[in-house]
Amino acid sequence: MARRDARVRAGVPRVLWIPAVLALALVLLPVAGLVVRTDLARLPRLIAAPAALRALELSLTTAAMSTVACVLLGVPLAVVLARTRVRGVRVLRAVVLLPLVLPPVVGGLALLYLLGRNGFLGYVLDVTAGVRVPFTTAAVVIAQTFVAMPFLVVSLEGALRGGGDSYERVAATLGARPWTVFRRVTVPLLLPALGSGVVLSFARALGEFGATITFAGSLEGVTRTLPLEVYAQSQADVDSAIALSLLLIVVAVLVIAIARPRALEGAYASGGGGR
């Protein structure tokens, strides 16, 4: 009887198929439009152009660096938001999630007037250490981290709240200190959600445009990532812009499809994600 129940699936209501297909078409048809418009004869040469390869390398490098920064900063922040009981945590959560709803250009302006020469922190860095952040590769990493970190925080906080804190309370009852509980209990429980959040953060950083061009500019080899190279080529060579757009889409799909944690997919397939 148990084996028979394990094979039973609820199925999908037929009424959901129409909006589901429309939603899928909304995503796939624009990509198909790019493929149809692509100059296949020039495609390999356009993708292998030195400027395109430099932009791709810079995008992958800065996205990886910003993802590391998201993990180092976002994991503690998610734990604090999920486990703290202090007043005002809802306001704090809303502030943390602002980059999800703000136009990226607004985020770029905010960073510019914080770390630029006329910003209060940028002025201090310039006067005391001679450091100028805007229009550097570091500015690209900061802009990408700004827009990508909320994706990691949302994934981790949701996992922490959904899973509860029973294991952590048991460990604390047995005498484990907070750091030990975090290291030995919380982090292992977070690993599937952490993997998913890392993939989302990397993919978001890879496609970042608005905050980067506003805060870091578009200097070839320094701050011109692949999205910015697409924009630059769209002003001069549409075929090149389309080819680079397809390259960016392929890289993003590979990152999401290959790097997505198998454990997370298995948990949801077995119903473990619906607690």
C-alpha atoms as an extended CHARMM CRD file, in Angstrom:
* protein
*
       275  EXT
         1         1  MET       CA              0.0000000000        0.0000000000        0.0000000000  PROA      1               0.0000000000
         2         2  ALA       CA              2.8460000000        2.3440000000        0.8670000000  PROA      2               0.0000000000
         3         3  ARG       CA              4.5400000000        1.6800000000       -2.4720000000  PROA      3               0.0000000000
         4         4  ARG       CA              1.3140000000        2.4020000000       -4.3280000000  PROA      4               0.0000000000
         5         5  ASP       CA              0.8780000000        5.7020000000       -2.4550000000  PROA      5               0.0000000000
         6         6  ALA       CA              4.4460000000        6.6660000000       -3.3070000000  PROA      6               0.0000000000
         7         7  ARG       CA              3.6400000000        6.3610000000       -7.0270000000  PROA      7               0.0000000000
         8         8  VAL       CA              0.5110000000        8.5250000000       -6.8320000000  PROA      8               0.0000000000
         9         9  ARG       CA              0.9560000000       12.1160000000       -7.9830000000  PROA      9               0.0000000000
        10        10  ALA       CA             -1.5200000000       14.9300000000       -7.6550000000  PROA      10              0.0000000000
        11        11  GLY       CA             -1.1050000000       16.0450000000      -11.2530000000  PROA      11              0.0000000000
        12        12  VAL       CA             -1.5820000000       19.5140000000      -12.7100000000  PROA      12              0.0000000000
        13        13  PRO       CA             -5.0600000000       21.0200000000      -13.2470000000  PROA      13              0.0000000000
        14        14  ARG       CA             -5.7110000000       21.4480000000      -16.9580000000  PROA      14              0.0000000000
        15        15  VAL       CA             -6.7830000000       25.0520000000      -16.4820000000  PROA      15              0.0000000000
        16        16  LEU       CA             -3.2190000000       25.9500000000      -15.4870000000  PROA      16              0.0000000000
        17        17  TRP       CA             -1.6810000000       24.8220000000      -18.7540000000  PROA      17              0.0000000000
        18        18  ILE       CA             -2.8540000000       27.8190000000      -20.7990000000  PROA      18              0.0000000000
        19        19  PRO       CA             -1.3270000000       30.5500000000      -18.5910000000  PROA      19              0.0000000000
        20        20  ALA       CA              1.7370000000       28.3330000000      -18.0630000000  PROA      20              0.0000000000
        21        21  VAL       CA              2.3010000000       28.0450000000      -21.8100000000  PROA      21              0.0000000000
        22        22  LEU       CA              1.7610000000       31.7920000000      -22.2460000000  PROA      22              0.0000000000
        23        23  ALA       CA              4.2800000000       32.5020000000      -19.4980000000  PROA      23              0.0000000000
        24        24  LEU       CA              6.8110000000       30.1820000000      -21.1270000000  PROA      24              0.0000000000
        25        25  ALA       CA              6.2140000000       31.8180000000      -24.4950000000  PROA      25              0.0000000000
        26        26  LEU       CA              6.7940000000       35.2420000000      -22.9580000000  PROA      26              0.0000000000
        27        27  VAL       CA             10.2890000000       34.0920000000      -22.0140000000  PROA      27              0.0000000000
        28        28  LEU       CA             11.1880000000       31.9220000000      -24.9940000000  PROA      28              0.0000000000
        29        29  LEU       CA              9.8110000000       33.9020000000      -27.9410000000  PROA      29              0.0000000000
        30        30  PRO       CA             12.0200000000       36.9900000000      -27.4350000000  PROA      30              0.0000000000
        31        31  VAL       CA             15.0540000000       34.6910000000      -27.2800000000  PROA      31              0.0000000000
        32        32  ALA       CA             13.8400000000       32.9600000000      -30.4220000000  PROA      32              0.0000000000
        33        33  GLY       CA             13.5900000000       36.3910000000      -32.0400000000  PROA      33              0.0000000000
        34        34  LEU       CA             17.2730000000       36.9710000000      -31.3070000000  PROA      34              0.0000000000
        35        35  VAL       CA             18.1860000000       33.5920000000      -32.7790000000  PROA      35              0.0000000000
        36        36  VAL       CA             16.2120000000       34.2710000000      -35.9690000000  PROA      36              0.0000000000
        37        37  ARG       CA             17.8530000000       37.6920000000      -36.3470000000  PROA      37              0.0000000000
        38        38  THR       CA             21.3830000000       36.3560000000      -35.7840000000  PROA      38              0.0000000000
        39        39  ASP       CA             23.8840000000       36.4840000000      -38.6260000000  PROA      39              0.0000000000
        40        40  LEU       CA             25.0560000000       32.8590000000      -38.3290000000  PROA      40              0.0000000000
        41        41  ALA       CA             27.8860000000       33.3640000000      -40.8170000000  PROA      41              0.0000000000
        42        42  ARG       CA             29.4800000000       36.0840000000      -38.6720000000  PROA      42              0.0000000000
        43        43  LEU       CA             28.5010000000       34.6220000000      -35.3010000000  PROA      43              0.0000000000
        44        44  PRO       CA             31.7840000000       32.8160000000      -34.4550000000  PROA      44              0.0000000000
        45        45  ARG       CA             33.8790000000       35.8240000000      -35.4560000000  PROA      45              0.0000000000
        46        46  LEU       CA             31.6920000000       38.2680000000      -33.5280000000  PROA      46              0.0000000000
        47        47  ILE       CA             31.7780000000       36.1810000000      -30.3570000000  PROA      47              0.0000000000
        48        48  ALA       CA             35.5360000000       35.6340000000      -30.6050000000  PROA      48              0.0000000000
        49        49  ALA       CA             36.3240000000       39.3320000000      -31.0740000000  PROA      49              0.0000000000
        50        50  PRO       CA             38.9620000000       40.5700000000      -28.5920000000  PROA      50              0.0000000000
        51        51  ALA       CA             36.6090000000       43.1480000000      -27.0540000000  PROA      51              0.0000000000
        52        52  ALA       CA             33.9200000000       40.4980000000      -26.5550000000  PROA      52              0.0000000000
        53        53  LEU       CA             36.3290000000       38.0460000000      -24.9230000000  PROA      53              0.0000000000
        54        54  ARG       CA             37.6780000000       40.7510000000      -22.6050000000  PROA      54              0.0000000000
        55        55  ALA       CA             34.1450000000       41.7190000000      -21.6260000000  PROA      55              0.0000000000
        56        56  LEU       CA             33.2070000000       38.0650000000      -20.9960000000  PROA      56              0.0000000000
        57        57  GLU       CA             36.3120000000       37.4880000000      -18.8730000000  PROA      57              0.0000000000
        58        58  LEU       CA             35.6560000000       40.6390000000      -16.8720000000  PROA      58              0.0000000000
        59        59  SER       CA             32.0080000000       39.6530000000      -16.3530000000  PROA      59              0.0000000000
        60        60  LEU       CA             32.8730000000       36.1790000000      -15.0940000000  PROA      60              0.0000000000
        61        61  THR       CA             35.6460000000       37.4720000000      -12.8360000000  PROA      61              0.0000000000
        62        62  THR       CA             33.6610000000       40.2940000000      -11.2590000000  PROA      62              0.0000000000
        63        63  ALA       CA             30.5290000000       38.1380000000      -10.9080000000  PROA      63              0.0000000000
        64        64  ALA       CA             32.5700000000       35.5070000000       -9.0600000000  PROA      64              0.0000000000
        65        65  MET       CA             34.0950000000       38.1450000000       -6.7790000000  PROA      65              0.0000000000
        66        66  SER       CA             30.7370000000       39.7450000000       -6.0470000000  PROA      66              0.0000000000
        67        67  THR       CA             29.2290000000       36.3170000000       -5.3160000000  PROA      67              0.0000000000
        68        68  VAL       CA             31.9490000000       35.6780000000       -2.7320000000  PROA      68              0.0000000000
        69        69  ALA       CA             31.1680000000       39.0720000000       -1.2090000000  PROA      69              0.0000000000
        70        70  CYS       CA             27.4570000000       38.1950000000       -1.1810000000  PROA      70              0.0000000000
        71        71  VAL       CA             28.2020000000       34.9960000000        0.7560000000  PROA      71              0.0000000000
        72        72  LEU       CA             30.5270000000       36.6540000000        3.2590000000  PROA      72              0.0000000000
        73        73  LEU       CA             28.0700000000       39.4730000000        3.9570000000  PROA      73              0.0000000000
        74        74  GLY       CA             24.7020000000       37.9430000000        3.0900000000  PROA      74              0.0000000000
        75        75  VAL       CA             24.8730000000       34.7670000000        5.1770000000  PROA      75              0.0000000000
        76        76  PRO       CA             25.3550000000       36.6150000000        8.5010000000  PROA      76              0.0000000000
        77        77  LEU       CA             22.7200000000       39.1540000000        7.4820000000  PROA      77              0.0000000000
        78        78  ALA       CA             20.1710000000       36.4420000000        6.6520000000  PROA      78              0.0000000000
        79        79  VAL       CA             20.7920000000       34.6930000000        9.9760000000  PROA      79              0.0000000000
        80        80  VAL       CA             20.3580000000       37.9630000000       11.8770000000  PROA      80              0.0000000000
        81        81  LEU       CA             17.1210000000       38.7790000000       10.0370000000  PROA      81              0.0000000000
        82        82  ALA       CA             15.6920000000       35.2900000000       10.5480000000  PROA      82              0.0000000000
        83        83  ARG       CA             16.7160000000       34.6960000000       14.1400000000  PROA      83              0.0000000000
        84        84  THR       CA             16.7920000000       38.0910000000       15.8330000000  PROA      84              0.0000000000
        85        85  ARG       CA             13.8260000000       39.2820000000       17.8780000000  PROA      85              0.0000000000
        86        86  VAL       CA             14.7590000000       42.9540000000       18.1470000000  PROA      86              0.0000000000
        87        87  ARG       CA             12.2470000000       45.6440000000       17.2930000000  PROA      87              0.0000000000
        88        88  GLY       CA             12.4400000000       47.1790000000       13.8580000000  PROA      88              0.0000000000
        89        89  VAL       CA             13.6130000000       44.0150000000       12.0900000000  PROA      89              0.0000000000
        90        90  ARG       CA             10.8030000000       44.4040000000        9.5180000000  PROA      90              0.0000000000
        91        91  VAL       CA             12.0810000000       47.8270000000        8.5680000000  PROA      91              0.0000000000
        92        92  LEU       CA             15.6090000000       46.4620000000        8.3710000000  PROA      92              0.0000000000
        93        93  ARG       CA             14.4190000000       43.6420000000        6.1050000000  PROA      93              0.0000000000
        94        94  ALA       CA             12.6650000000       46.1250000000        3.8380000000  PROA      94              0.0000000000
        95        95  VAL       CA             15.8480000000       48.1780000000        3.5380000000  PROA      95              0.0000000000
        96        96  VAL       CA             17.9110000000       45.0830000000        2.7310000000  PROA      96              0.0000000000
        97        97  LEU       CA             15.4890000000       44.1070000000       -0.0400000000  PROA      97              0.0000000000
        98        98  LEU       CA             15.3860000000       47.5820000000       -1.5910000000  PROA      98              0.0000000000
        99        99  PRO       CA             17.7590000000       46.6550000000       -4.4700000000  PROA      99              0.0000000000
       100       100  LEU       CA             15.1510000000       44.1350000000       -5.6290000000  PROA      100             0.0000000000
       101       101  VAL       CA             12.6250000000       46.8740000000       -6.3610000000  PROA      101             0.0000000000
       102       102  LEU       CA             14.7870000000       49.9110000000       -7.0590000000  PROA      102             0.0000000000
       103       103  PRO       CA             15.7660000000       50.6230000000      -10.6770000000  PROA      103             0.0000000000
       104       104  PRO       CA             19.4580000000       49.6510000000      -10.9730000000  PROA      104             0.0000000000
       105       105  VAL       CA             20.2970000000       53.1650000000      -12.1620000000  PROA      105             0.0000000000
       106       106  VAL       CA             19.0410000000       54.5120000000       -8.8300000000  PROA      106             0.0000000000
       107       107  GLY       CA             21.3080000000       52.0590000000       -7.0370000000  PROA      107             0.0000000000
       108       108  GLY       CA             24.2240000000       53.2280000000       -9.1660000000  PROA      108             0.0000000000
       109       109  LEU       CA             23.5070000000       56.8550000000       -8.3200000000  PROA      109             0.0000000000
       110       110  ALA       CA             23.2690000000       55.9960000000       -4.6220000000  PROA      110             0.0000000000
       111       111  LEU       CA             26.6580000000       54.2590000000       -4.7580000000  PROA      111             0.0000000000
       112       112  LEU       CA             28.1460000000       57.1540000000       -6.7120000000  PROA      112             0.0000000000
       113       113  TYR       CA             27.0340000000       59.7200000000       -4.1470000000  PROA      113             0.0000000000
       114       114  LEU       CA             28.2970000000       57.5210000000       -1.3520000000  PROA      114             0.0000000000
       115       115  LEU       CA             31.6980000000       56.5110000000       -2.7270000000  PROA      115             0.0000000000
       116       116  GLY       CA             32.2670000000       59.2070000000       -5.3460000000  PROA      116             0.0000000000
       117       117  ARG       CA             34.5100000000       62.2100000000       -4.7290000000  PROA      117             0.0000000000
       118       118  ASN       CA             31.4680000000       64.2370000000       -3.6640000000  PROA      118             0.0000000000
       119       119  GLY       CA             30.1190000000       61.4580000000       -1.4310000000  PROA      119             0.0000000000
       120       120  PHE       CA             30.8050000000       61.5700000000        2.2840000000  PROA      120             0.0000000000
       121       121  LEU       CA             32.5650000000       58.1890000000        2.3660000000  PROA      121             0.0000000000
       122       122  GLY       CA             34.2850000000       58.6670000000       -0.9870000000  PROA      122             0.0000000000
       123       123  TYR       CA             35.6590000000       62.0220000000        0.1330000000  PROA      123             0.0000000000
       124       124  VAL       CA             37.1140000000       60.4540000000        3.2740000000  PROA      124             0.0000000000
       125       125  LEU       CA             38.7400000000       57.6490000000        1.2710000000  PROA      125             0.0000000000
       126       126  ASP       CA             40.1630000000       60.1300000000       -1.2260000000  PROA      126             0.0000000000
       127       127  VAL       CA             41.5840000000       62.4840000000        1.3930000000  PROA      127             0.0000000000
       128       128  THR       CA             42.9210000000       59.9350000000        3.8690000000  PROA      128             0.0000000000
       129       129  ALA       CA             44.0810000000       57.1210000000        1.5810000000  PROA      129             0.0000000000
       130       130  GLY       CA             44.0060000000       58.5270000000       -1.9430000000  PROA      130             0.0000000000
       131       131  VAL       CA             41.5360000000       55.8100000000       -2.9660000000  PROA      131             0.0000000000
       132       132  ARG       CA             38.9700000000       56.5370000000       -5.6650000000  PROA      132             0.0000000000
       133       133  VAL       CA             36.4250000000       53.7900000000       -6.1650000000  PROA      133             0.0000000000
       134       134  PRO       CA             34.1560000000       54.9300000000       -9.0360000000  PROA      134             0.0000000000
       135       135  PHE       CA             35.0870000000       53.9160000000      -12.5840000000  PROA      135             0.0000000000
       136       136  THR       CA             37.3020000000       51.0510000000      -11.4210000000  PROA      136             0.0000000000
       137       137  THR       CA             36.9130000000       47.2780000000      -11.4880000000  PROA      137             0.0000000000
       138       138  ALA       CA             36.2430000000       47.4200000000       -7.7470000000  PROA      138             0.0000000000
       139       139  ALA       CA             33.2520000000       49.6350000000       -8.4970000000  PROA      139             0.0000000000
       140       140  VAL       CA             31.8730000000       46.9260000000      -10.7860000000  PROA      140             0.0000000000
       141       141  VAL       CA             32.1430000000       44.3530000000       -7.9830000000  PROA      141             0.0000000000
       142       142  ILE       CA             30.4530000000       46.7020000000       -5.5010000000  PROA      142             0.0000000000
       143       143  ALA       CA             27.6080000000       47.4830000000       -7.9100000000  PROA      143             0.0000000000
       144       144  GLN       CA             27.0600000000       43.7980000000       -8.6490000000  PROA      144             0.0000000000
       145       145  THR       CA             27.1080000000       42.9300000000       -4.9530000000  PROA      145             0.0000000000
       146       146  PHE       CA             24.5810000000       45.6700000000       -4.2310000000  PROA      146             0.0000000000
       147       147  VAL       CA             22.0320000000       44.2910000000       -6.6760000000  PROA      147             0.0000000000
       148       148  ALA       CA             22.7530000000       40.5620000000       -6.1930000000  PROA      148             0.0000000000
       149       149  MET       CA             23.0250000000       40.1490000000       -2.4180000000  PROA      149             0.0000000000
       150       150  PRO       CA             19.2580000000       40.4150000000       -1.7240000000  PROA      150             0.0000000000
       151       151  PHE       CA             18.7100000000       37.2490000000       -3.8060000000  PROA      151             0.0000000000
       152       152  LEU       CA             20.9970000000       35.3330000000       -1.4650000000  PROA      152             0.0000000000
       153       153  VAL       CA             19.4750000000       36.8800000000        1.6530000000  PROA      153             0.0000000000
       154       154  VAL       CA             15.9250000000       36.0460000000        0.5300000000  PROA      154             0.0000000000
       155       155  SER       CA             16.8580000000       32.4170000000       -0.1880000000  PROA      155             0.0000000000
       156       156  LEU       CA             18.6130000000       31.8980000000        3.1280000000  PROA      156             0.0000000000
       157       157  GLU       CA             16.1220000000       33.7470000000        5.3110000000  PROA      157             0.0000000000
       158       158  GLY       CA             13.2370000000       31.8110000000        3.7650000000  PROA      158             0.0000000000
       159       159  ALA       CA             15.0280000000       28.5340000000        4.4320000000  PROA      159             0.0000000000
       160       160  LEU       CA             15.7770000000       29.4950000000        8.0350000000  PROA      160             0.0000000000
       161       161  ARG       CA             12.2160000000       30.5660000000        8.7600000000  PROA      161             0.0000000000
       162       162  GLY       CA             10.6900000000       27.5910000000        6.9610000000  PROA      162             0.0000000000
       163       163  GLY       CA             12.9110000000       25.0850000000        8.7230000000  PROA      163             0.0000000000
       164       164  GLY       CA             12.3860000000       26.5190000000       12.1880000000  PROA      164             0.0000000000
       165       165  ASP       CA             14.9810000000       26.6580000000       14.9500000000  PROA      165             0.0000000000
       166       166  SER       CA             14.2650000000       23.4070000000       16.8060000000  PROA      166             0.0000000000
       167       167  TYR       CA             17.6660000000       21.8490000000       16.0710000000  PROA      167             0.0000000000
       168       168  GLU       CA             19.4510000000       24.9990000000       17.1290000000  PROA      168             0.0000000000
       169       169  ARG       CA             17.4850000000       25.1820000000       20.3670000000  PROA      169             0.0000000000
       170       170  VAL       CA             18.3040000000       21.5540000000       21.1350000000  PROA      170             0.0000000000
       171       171  ALA       CA             22.0070000000       22.2130000000       20.5460000000  PROA      171             0.0000000000
       172       172  ALA       CA             21.8600000000       25.2820000000       22.7870000000  PROA      172             0.0000000000
       173       173  THR       CA             20.0690000000       23.2670000000       25.4740000000  PROA      173             0.0000000000
       174       174  LEU       CA             22.9070000000       20.7350000000       25.3780000000  PROA      174             0.0000000000
       175       175  GLY       CA             25.3770000000       23.5140000000       26.1240000000  PROA      175             0.0000000000
       176       176  ALA       CA             26.6460000000       24.4720000000       22.6590000000  PROA      176             0.0000000000
       177       177  ARG       CA             27.7230000000       28.0930000000       22.3280000000  PROA      177             0.0000000000
       178       178  PRO       CA             26.1350000000       30.3350000000       19.6670000000  PROA      178             0.0000000000
       179       179  TRP       CA             29.1320000000       30.1310000000       17.3230000000  PROA      179             0.0000000000
       180       180  THR       CA             29.2160000000       26.3340000000       17.6340000000  PROA      180             0.0000000000
       181       181  VAL       CA             25.4750000000       26.1550000000       16.9390000000  PROA      181             0.0000000000
       182       182  PHE       CA             25.8990000000       28.3440000000       13.8760000000  PROA      182             0.0000000000
       183       183  ARG       CA             28.8780000000       26.3680000000       12.5510000000  PROA      183             0.0000000000
       184       184  ARG       CA             27.7190000000       22.8420000000       13.3380000000  PROA      184             0.0000000000
       185       185  VAL       CA             23.9260000000       23.1390000000       13.0100000000  PROA      185             0.0000000000
       186       186  THR       CA             22.7880000000       26.2390000000       11.1240000000  PROA      186             0.0000000000
       187       187  VAL       CA             25.2840000000       26.1480000000        8.2560000000  PROA      187             0.0000000000
       188       188  PRO       CA             24.6860000000       22.4590000000        7.3350000000  PROA      188             0.0000000000
       189       189  LEU       CA             20.9320000000       23.0910000000        7.3190000000  PROA      189             0.0000000000
       190       190  LEU       CA             21.4690000000       26.0860000000        5.0300000000  PROA      190             0.0000000000
       191       191  LEU       CA             23.6390000000       24.3620000000        2.4160000000  PROA      191             0.0000000000
       192       192  PRO       CA             20.8740000000       23.5730000000       -0.1530000000  PROA      192             0.0000000000
       193       193  ALA       CA             19.4420000000       27.0930000000        0.1030000000  PROA      193             0.0000000000
       194       194  LEU       CA             22.9670000000       28.5440000000        0.0730000000  PROA      194             0.0000000000
       195       195  GLY       CA             23.7210000000       26.7430000000       -3.1790000000  PROA      195             0.0000000000
       196       196  SER       CA             20.5510000000       28.0650000000       -4.7680000000  PROA      196             0.0000000000
       197       197  GLY       CA             21.2200000000       31.5880000000       -3.4960000000  PROA      197             0.0000000000
       198       198  VAL       CA             24.7890000000       31.5350000000       -4.7980000000  PROA      198             0.0000000000
       199       199  VAL       CA             23.6160000000       30.5440000000       -8.2770000000  PROA      199             0.0000000000
       200       200  LEU       CA             20.9640000000       33.2690000000       -8.3260000000  PROA      200             0.0000000000
       201       201  SER       CA             23.4100000000       35.8830000000       -7.0600000000  PROA      201             0.0000000000
       202       202  PHE       CA             26.0330000000       34.9440000000       -9.6390000000  PROA      202             0.0000000000
       203       203  ALA       CA             23.5010000000       35.0030000000      -12.4600000000  PROA      203             0.0000000000
       204       204  ARG       CA             22.1490000000       38.3850000000      -11.3420000000  PROA      204             0.0000000000
       205       205  ALA       CA             25.6580000000       39.8240000000      -11.0620000000  PROA      205             0.0000000000
       206       206  LEU       CA             26.5140000000       38.4710000000      -14.5040000000  PROA      206             0.0000000000
       207       207  GLY       CA             23.6210000000       40.3670000000      -16.0740000000  PROA      207             0.0000000000
       208       208  GLU       CA             23.9670000000       43.5940000000      -14.1080000000  PROA      208             0.0000000000
       209       209  PHE       CA             23.9050000000       46.7470000000      -16.2590000000  PROA      209             0.0000000000
       210       210  GLY       CA             22.2520000000       49.8520000000      -14.8040000000  PROA      210             0.0000000000
       211       211  ALA       CA             24.1330000000       50.2340000000      -11.5150000000  PROA      211             0.0000000000
       212       212  THR       CA             27.4110000000       49.3020000000      -13.1960000000  PROA      212             0.0000000000
       213       213  ILE       CA             27.2640000000       51.8400000000      -16.0040000000  PROA      213             0.0000000000
       214       214  THR       CA             26.1810000000       54.5870000000      -13.5910000000  PROA      214             0.0000000000
       215       215  PHE       CA             28.7300000000       53.8940000000      -10.8590000000  PROA      215             0.0000000000
       216       216  ALA       CA             31.6120000000       52.2670000000      -12.7530000000  PROA      216             0.0000000000
       217       217  GLY       CA             31.2270000000       53.6030000000      -16.2670000000  PROA      217             0.0000000000
       218       218  SER       CA             32.0450000000       51.6790000000      -19.4420000000  PROA      218             0.0000000000
       219       219  LEU       CA             35.8210000000       51.5610000000      -19.7830000000  PROA      219             0.0000000000
       220       220  GLU       CA             36.9890000000       48.7450000000      -22.0460000000  PROA      220             0.0000000000
       221       221  GLY       CA             39.0380000000       46.1920000000      -20.1740000000  PROA      221             0.0000000000
       222       222  VAL       CA             38.3690000000       47.8900000000      -16.8260000000  PROA      222             0.0000000000
       223       223  THR       CA             34.6260000000       48.1940000000      -16.2300000000  PROA      223             0.0000000000
       224       224  ARG       CA             32.9790000000       47.1910000000      -19.5140000000  PROA      224             0.0000000000
       225       225  THR       CA             31.3260000000       43.8880000000      -18.6720000000  PROA      225             0.0000000000
       226       226  LEU       CA             29.4770000000       41.8180000000      -21.2520000000  PROA      226             0.0000000000
       227       227  PRO       CA             26.0920000000       43.5700000000      -20.7540000000  PROA      227             0.0000000000
       228       228  LEU       CA             27.8210000000       46.9270000000      -21.2350000000  PROA      228             0.0000000000
       229       229  GLU       CA             29.6050000000       45.5900000000      -24.3250000000  PROA      229             0.0000000000
       230       230  VAL       CA             26.2210000000       44.5610000000      -25.7260000000  PROA      230             0.0000000000
       231       231  TYR       CA             24.9540000000       48.0980000000      -25.1990000000  PROA      231             0.0000000000
       232       232  ALA       CA             28.0760000000       49.6310000000      -26.7530000000  PROA      232             0.0000000000
       233       233  GLN       CA             27.8530000000       47.3680000000      -29.8030000000  PROA      233             0.0000000000
       234       234  SER       CA             24.1440000000       48.0890000000      -30.2120000000  PROA      234             0.0000000000
       235       235  GLN       CA             25.1060000000       51.6580000000      -31.0680000000  PROA      235             0.0000000000
       236       236  ALA       CA             27.5640000000       50.5960000000      -33.7750000000  PROA      236             0.0000000000
       237       237  ASP       CA             26.9510000000       47.0180000000      -34.9710000000  PROA      237             0.0000000000
       238       238  VAL       CA             23.5550000000       45.4590000000      -34.2940000000  PROA      238             0.0000000000
       239       239  ASP       CA             24.6980000000       42.0170000000      -35.4620000000  PROA      239             0.0000000000
       240       240  SER       CA             27.5240000000       42.0810000000      -32.9270000000  PROA      240             0.0000000000
       241       241  ALA       CA             25.1280000000       43.1520000000      -30.1550000000  PROA      241             0.0000000000
       242       242  ILE       CA             22.7750000000       40.2810000000      -31.0000000000  PROA      242             0.0000000000
       243       243  ALA       CA             25.6230000000       37.7590000000      -31.0530000000  PROA      243             0.0000000000
       244       244  LEU       CA             26.8930000000       38.9350000000      -27.6720000000  PROA      244             0.0000000000
       245       245  SER       CA             23.3530000000       38.8630000000      -26.2890000000  PROA      245             0.0000000000
       246       246  LEU       CA             23.0730000000       35.2120000000      -27.2800000000  PROA      246             0.0000000000
       247       247  LEU       CA             26.4560000000       34.5420000000      -25.6820000000  PROA      247             0.0000000000
       248       248  LEU       CA             25.2850000000       36.1030000000      -22.4390000000  PROA      248             0.0000000000
       249       249  ILE       CA             22.0470000000       34.0880000000      -22.5330000000  PROA      249             0.0000000000
       250       250  VAL       CA             23.9430000000       30.8320000000      -23.1080000000  PROA      250             0.0000000000
       251       251  VAL       CA             26.3420000000       31.5280000000      -20.2400000000  PROA      251             0.0000000000
       252       252  ALA       CA             23.4750000000       32.4150000000      -17.8800000000  PROA      252             0.0000000000
       253       253  VAL       CA             21.4950000000       29.2990000000      -18.8220000000  PROA      253             0.0000000000
       254       254  LEU       CA             24.5550000000       27.0910000000      -18.3090000000  PROA      254             0.0000000000
       255       255  VAL       CA             25.2000000000       28.6330000000      -14.8990000000  PROA      255             0.0000000000
       256       256  ILE       CA             21.6150000000       28.1180000000      -13.7450000000  PROA      256             0.0000000000
       257       257  ALA       CA             21.1210000000       24.6730000000      -15.3070000000  PROA      257             0.0000000000
       258       258  ILE       CA             24.4610000000       23.1130000000      -14.3700000000  PROA      258             0.0000000000
       259       259  ALA       CA             25.2540000000       24.7860000000      -11.0710000000  PROA      259             0.0000000000
       260       260  ARG       CA             21.7450000000       24.5070000000       -9.6070000000  PROA      260             0.0000000000
       261       261  PRO       CA             22.0370000000       22.2250000000       -6.5810000000  PROA      261             0.0000000000
       262       262  ARG       CA             20.7520000000       18.7090000000       -7.2780000000  PROA      262             0.0000000000
       263       263  ALA       CA             19.9850000000       18.2930000000       -3.5900000000  PROA      263             0.0000000000
       264       264  LEU       CA             17.5450000000       21.2090000000       -3.6940000000  PROA      264             0.0000000000
       265       265  GLU       CA             15.7600000000       19.7900000000       -6.7400000000  PROA      265             0.0000000000
       266       266  GLY       CA             15.5450000000       16.3990000000       -5.0650000000  PROA      266             0.0000000000
       267       267  ALA       CA             14.1230000000       17.9280000000       -1.8840000000  PROA      267             0.0000000000
       268       268  TYR       CA             11.3190000000       19.6150000000       -3.7770000000  PROA      268             0.0000000000
       269       269  ALA       CA             10.6770000000       16.5460000000       -5.9290000000  PROA      269             0.0000000000
       270       270  SER       CA             10.1760000000       14.4370000000       -2.8230000000  PROA      270             0.0000000000
       271       271  GLY       CA              7.9820000000       17.0310000000       -1.1640000000  PROA      271             0.0000000000
       272       272  GLY       CA             10.6530000000       18.1140000000        1.3040000000  PROA      272             0.0000000000
       273       273  GLY       CA             10.3830000000       21.7300000000        0.2410000000  PROA      273             0.0000000000
       274       274  GLY       CA              6.7820000000       22.1300000000        1.2360000000  PROA      274             0.0000000000
       275       275  ARG       CA              7.0530000000       22.2210000000        4.9820000000  PROA      275             0.0000000000
